[in-house]
Amino acid sequence: MPKSITTKLAKFWVDELGVTHILFFKRTEFDDSDVEEYINSAEEFSEGKPSLVLLDLSNLSYLSLGALKRLISPEITHLTIAVGAVVNSSSPLVADGVSFLLNLTKEPFPIKVFTNEKEAMDWLLTFNKK
């Protein structure tokens, strides 16, 4: 697995604990048309191996419901052990959207929304295989 890659949407890297970090760049929105690129990048970066994922959405001010549904779809399930999603508490459209969808759907893997990266990491590390 490469140590890091950068796409037009995000930077992907693996830390010393084996957690995959995905930091979305500053932009106003992430919609359905962006999902395909994200999925392809995630597949390439992970080389098809599942990992713990810290998904940093804090730079986004809008995340479409369709995009969010695909981010937790079977297309990405095989790459994911658990996701700690970090959102910006001052972007209620993203934070509320993620929370709303998670309340409506059965996630294919453990996923939890945080406004603090350290709390997200602590939660993710509870899934580390000992």
C-alpha positions as CSV (number, residue, x, y, z in Angstrom):
1,M,0.0,0.0,0.0
2,P,1.5,3.4,-0.9
3,K,2.2,5.7,2.0
4,S,0.2,8.6,0.5
5,I,-1.6,9.8,-2.6
6,T,-3.2,13.1,-3.4
7,T,-6.1,13.5,-5.8
8,K,-8.2,16.5,-6.8
9,L,-10.6,15.7,-3.9
10,A,-8.5,14.5,-1.0
11,K,-5.2,13.4,0.4
12,F,-4.9,9.7,1.5
13,W,-2.2,8.5,3.9
14,V,-1.6,5.7,6.4
15,D,-0.2,6.6,9.8
16,E,2.1,4.5,12.0
17,L,-0.9,2.8,13.7
18,G,-2.2,1.6,10.3
19,V,-5.1,3.9,10.2
20,T,-6.0,5.3,6.7
21,H,-6.6,9.1,6.8
22,I,-8.6,10.7,4.1
23,L,-8.6,14.5,4.3
24,F,-11.0,16.2,1.9
25,F,-9.7,19.5,0.5
26,K,-11.5,22.8,1.1
27,R,-14.4,23.0,-1.2
28,T,-18.0,24.0,-1.0
29,E,-19.5,20.7,-1.8
30,F,-19.0,17.0,-2.5
31,D,-21.7,15.6,-4.7
32,D,-22.7,12.4,-6.6
33,S,-20.3,13.2,-9.4
34,D,-17.3,13.2,-7.0
35,V,-18.1,9.8,-5.5
36,E,-16.8,7.8,-8.4
37,E,-13.4,9.5,-8.2
38,Y,-13.3,9.0,-4.5
39,I,-14.2,5.3,-4.7
40,N,-11.6,4.7,-7.4
41,S,-8.9,6.5,-5.4
42,A,-9.8,4.6,-2.2
43,E,-9.6,1.3,-4.1
44,E,-6.2,2.2,-5.7
45,F,-4.8,3.5,-2.4
46,S,-5.9,0.5,-0.3
47,E,-4.9,-2.1,-2.9
48,G,-8.2,-3.8,-2.0
49,K,-7.2,-4.4,1.7
50,P,-9.6,-3.3,4.4
51,S,-8.5,-0.7,7.0
52,L,-9.7,1.6,9.7
53,V,-10.5,4.9,8.1
54,L,-10.4,8.4,9.6
55,L,-12.6,10.3,7.1
56,D,-12.1,14.0,7.6
57,L,-15.0,15.9,6.1
58,S,-14.4,19.1,8.1
59,N,-13.4,21.1,5.0
60,L,-16.7,20.4,3.2
61,S,-19.6,22.8,3.6
62,Y,-22.0,20.5,1.7
63,L,-22.3,16.7,1.2
64,S,-25.2,15.5,-0.9
65,L,-27.4,12.7,0.4
66,G,-26.7,10.6,-2.7
67,A,-22.9,11.0,-2.2
68,L,-23.2,10.1,1.4
69,K,-25.2,7.0,0.6
70,R,-22.5,5.8,-1.8
71,L,-19.7,6.5,0.7
72,I,-21.2,3.7,2.9
73,S,-22.4,1.5,0.0
74,P,-21.3,-2.0,-0.8
75,E,-18.9,-0.5,-3.4
76,I,-16.6,0.6,-0.5
77,T,-17.5,-2.0,2.2
78,H,-14.7,-4.4,1.3
79,L,-12.2,-1.6,2.0
80,T,-13.5,-0.7,5.4
81,I,-13.2,-2.1,8.9
82,A,-14.7,1.0,10.6
83,V,-15.0,4.8,9.8
84,G,-14.5,7.7,12.2
85,A,-16.0,10.6,10.3
86,V,-14.8,14.0,11.4
87,V,-17.1,16.9,10.6
88,N,-16.9,20.6,11.3
89,S,-19.4,21.6,13.9
90,S,-19.8,24.9,12.1
91,S,-21.0,23.2,8.9
92,P,-24.3,21.8,10.1
93,L,-25.3,20.7,6.6
94,V,-22.5,18.1,6.6
95,A,-22.8,17.1,10.3
96,D,-26.6,16.9,10.2
97,G,-26.6,15.1,6.9
98,V,-24.2,12.4,8.0
99,S,-26.0,11.9,11.3
100,F,-29.4,11.8,9.5
101,L,-28.3,9.2,7.0
102,L,-26.8,7.0,9.7
103,N,-30.1,7.1,11.6
104,L,-32.0,6.0,8.5
105,T,-29.7,3.2,7.3
106,K,-28.0,0.2,8.6
107,E,-24.3,0.8,8.0
108,P,-22.3,-2.0,6.4
109,F,-19.5,-1.3,8.9
110,P,-19.2,0.6,12.2
111,I,-19.3,4.3,11.6
112,K,-19.5,7.2,14.0
113,V,-19.5,11.0,13.6
114,F,-17.1,13.2,15.6
115,T,-16.2,16.9,15.7
116,N,-12.9,16.0,17.3
117,E,-10.1,14.1,15.5
118,K,-8.6,12.7,18.7
119,E,-11.9,11.2,19.8
120,A,-12.4,9.7,16.4
121,M,-9.0,8.1,16.5
122,D,-9.5,6.7,20.0
123,W,-12.8,5.2,18.9
124,L,-11.2,3.7,15.7
125,L,-8.4,2.1,17.6
126,T,-10.9,0.1,19.6
127,F,-11.3,-1.9,16.3
128,N,-7.6,-2.7,16.0
129,K,-6.8,-6.4,15.9
130,K,-4.7,-7.3,18.9
